[in-house]
Each structure stands twice: as C-alpha cells, then as structure tokens.
Amino acid sequence: MIPSIHRDSKIIVDLVAIKQNIKKELARLTNRQEMFAVVKANGYGHGSIHVSKAAVEAGVSGFCVSNLDEAIELRNNGIQLPILILSYVAPEYVELMVDYDLSVTCPSLDWLIQVNRIIKQLDLAKPLAIHVKIDTGMGRIGFRSQEDMSQAMAIIDNNPDILLEGLFTHFATADSVSEEHFNLQKERFTVARALFPEKIRYVHTANSATTLWHDAWGSNMIRYGDAMYGLNPSGNELVEPFPLKQALSLETTLIHVKKIEKGEKVGYGATYETKTNEWIGTLPIGYADGLRRRFQGFEVLIDGQRVPIIGRVCMDQCMIKLPKSYPVGTKVTIFGTNQHQFNSIQSGADYIGTINYEITCGLSDRLPREFIDNTCGEMEG
Ligand SMILES: *Cc1c(COP(=O)(O)O)cnc(C)c1O
C-alpha cells in the first residue's frame, strides 16, 4: 500500500528527538559499551530508514531488526554498520545472510546443526556471523540446556565458516519494579556465559529497560529500542533516569464541520447522542490507519483544547465534538503537541489498555511519514 499523501492525516517523526534520546543514553554507557539501534517493524512504526540514518549520525554502532527482509531493506538503503537479526531466519537463507553481511541469531541447536550442514555444501565468501541466544527465562527462542550449549560450541569450533560473534539473552521483566525474575535470569546467563569462550565480540543482555534501570547488566552492547523513540518501556511503572522525548506525532485536519440538533445520533451503531445542539467535526483517519475503535472517547487536541472522539471510530474517518465552529482544514493533533497541550502516546496506550509499542507499531502504511531534522545534529540541553 502506498501512503495516502493527498489526504491530510500524517505521522511526523522528530529525528532530532531520536538523536537526543540516543546521545543521552550513549553518555551513560561506559566506553566499552556500544549501542545497536532497534529498528524492527519499520522502526516501531516511525520509518526504519530515516530513523537508522539519524541513529548513525547520533553515534550508534549497529542495528537490530527482526527478520531478513528488514535487514535487506536497510542494506539496500545504504546502511553499512553491523545488522543483527533478532528472530528466527530459516537455515536455507544462509547465503543471503552472508551476501548481505548480516549477523543472525542462533536460536537452537537444531538450527545450528542444519546451518552447519548447509554451509558445508557452500563456498561462502566469508563466515556466517552468529549470535547464540540463551533463553534464561523469556521462554521464546534460545538455548536452555547446557548440553545443547556445549554441543553448539563443538560445532562452531569445527566449522571455520561459522563465526561466534555474539552471545545474548533477553530479560522479560527489566521494566518492572519486582526484580525476582530479573535476578534469576541474570544467574542463568552467568552460568551460560562460562560455557562459551572468553573472547566474544558482542555479549549483550540489555533492551531499553535493562539499560535504563539495570546499568545494561552484563553487556558490552545494548539493544536500544523503545527509549530511542522517546517512549518509556515500563509505561508508567518506572521513572526514566533522564527525560525521553517522544519523537512521533499523529496529526490530521478537519474535513467536515456541522452543527447538529439536540438528540441526534453520531456514528455506526448510533452510540452517541447529542445532549444539546452540538458542533461536530469529522477527521479523515480511522481504524485502518491504526486509530483503533477503542479510541472512542479519547481526547484529541484542536486549537490547544482537548475534545473527545465521539461515536464509533470508522475505518477511514471519525468524529469529534467541537466547542465551536472551526474551518475545514484546522489542525487536529491525536498524539503530539498542539499549542500548549501535549498528548502522549502513553496516554493513548493507557486509554485503550495496551503498551506504547503497540500504538506506534499499529500505525499503518496508509499514513504518510514526515521527518523533522536539523543539519548539524547538535544535542540540545
Ligand atoms: C525488540 C527487542 C529489543 C528492543 O526492546 P526495547 O524494549 O524496545 O528496547 C531488544 N532485544 C530483543 C531481543 C528484542 O526483540
């Protein structure tokens, strides 16, 4: 789907904010720790190419994506820094991984056995770089048994075309006040770490939450995602150690304004009834753009005031209650700043009972993305 550029609904991404969120975290790392920017899922909906280029300017050392296609997209758009694929890539794509100079997660002994077999039949230009994933308590992908880990090392030692570039794990509760499960995962990773060689280029445990609240425990590289976009990975549970700046705004404009009589209905299901004569505005954005139906009642911003979405959100449009008449074309802010008022993505997530990640990732490709940048890339404040 191509973005609908002739309609007045758009995402605006402040790349200056993204660079600040990176630089502030980089300043907290030791000089032996590097940052990989996590730009999977189209940069959490922000636009992976623009975000990646901004991240390079801000000083990251590499990138994490979720799958092979996301990685190839970065390479095809001029990103030359290391790229790590965090999720499963089918062993049959070994040549593609090497051709595009990608590092890939080794999620299990089975995977490694298959890759080992395939690689032996190929004449690779250089070794395949793998990051062995240890499942210390996330229960998603990764090695759990020490026996499997030892067998994996034996395979790696015997195949010069497989390079052990990284060893890593992923914490399930680094964004939570309770540290019990986090500590269990730490213990398990410490045990696993000892089964692998001393020298490994990247040993990494930290997502945003682990670096914000646990000093990137055990990492010489961090995988920095949500916080880079200026979002708090814990939602409202933990206070971020430095101010994060939300990079994404969602804006639209009024396309229709009318006064309707008291006792009239608005929207599918006729769920809203006017209590007096009311000014109603229509917005060209709906659930097909990622403005989920549960946003009914959520307050958006117009002329520096909060006004509710009334009636059910339609696929392509929704209605808001206006305090007075405004001209068609008046700006309406769903997330971001409108005059002195600010709507956080977190407030939207709270409203519909989800996490900030899901809000930005859920914004569809129908929305055009506009980018704000400065040329010098200087950090403010
Ligand atoms: C998505 C992901 C991250 C980034 O997490 P944030 O909470 O956005 O920082 C890090 N590591 C892995 C394995 C991931 O899947």
PDBQT file of the ligand as one rigid body, heavy atoms in Angstrom, charges set to zero:
ROOT
HETATM    1  C1  LIG A 401      12.594  -5.707  20.408  1.00  0.00    +0.000 C 
HETATM    2  C2  LIG A 401      13.781  -6.227  21.128  1.00  0.00    +0.000 A 
HETATM    3  C3  LIG A 401      14.628  -5.337  21.805  1.00  0.00    +0.000 A 
HETATM    4  C4  LIG A 401      14.322  -3.876  21.991  1.00  0.00    +0.000 C 
HETATM    5  O1  LIG A 401      13.472  -3.730  23.093  1.00  0.00    +0.000 OA
HETATM    6  P1  LIG A 401      13.057  -2.292  23.645  1.00  0.00    +0.000 P 
HETATM    7  O2  LIG A 401      12.252  -2.599  24.829  1.00  0.00    +0.000 OA
HETATM    8  O3  LIG A 401      12.250  -1.659  22.562  1.00  0.00    +0.000 OA
HETATM    9  O4  LIG A 401      14.309  -1.562  23.910  1.00  0.00    +0.000 OA
HETATM   10  C5  LIG A 401      15.793  -5.845  22.347  1.00  0.00    +0.000 A 
HETATM   11  N1  LIG A 401      16.086  -7.167  22.259  1.00  0.00    +0.000 NA
HETATM   12  C6  LIG A 401      15.270  -8.045  21.638  1.00  0.00    +0.000 A 
HETATM   13  C7  LIG A 401      15.660  -9.485  21.586  1.00  0.00    +0.000 C 
HETATM   14  C8  LIG A 401      14.079  -7.608  21.067  1.00  0.00    +0.000 A 
HETATM   15  O5  LIG A 401      13.279  -8.489  20.468  1.00  0.00    +0.000 OA
ENDROOT
TORSDOF 0
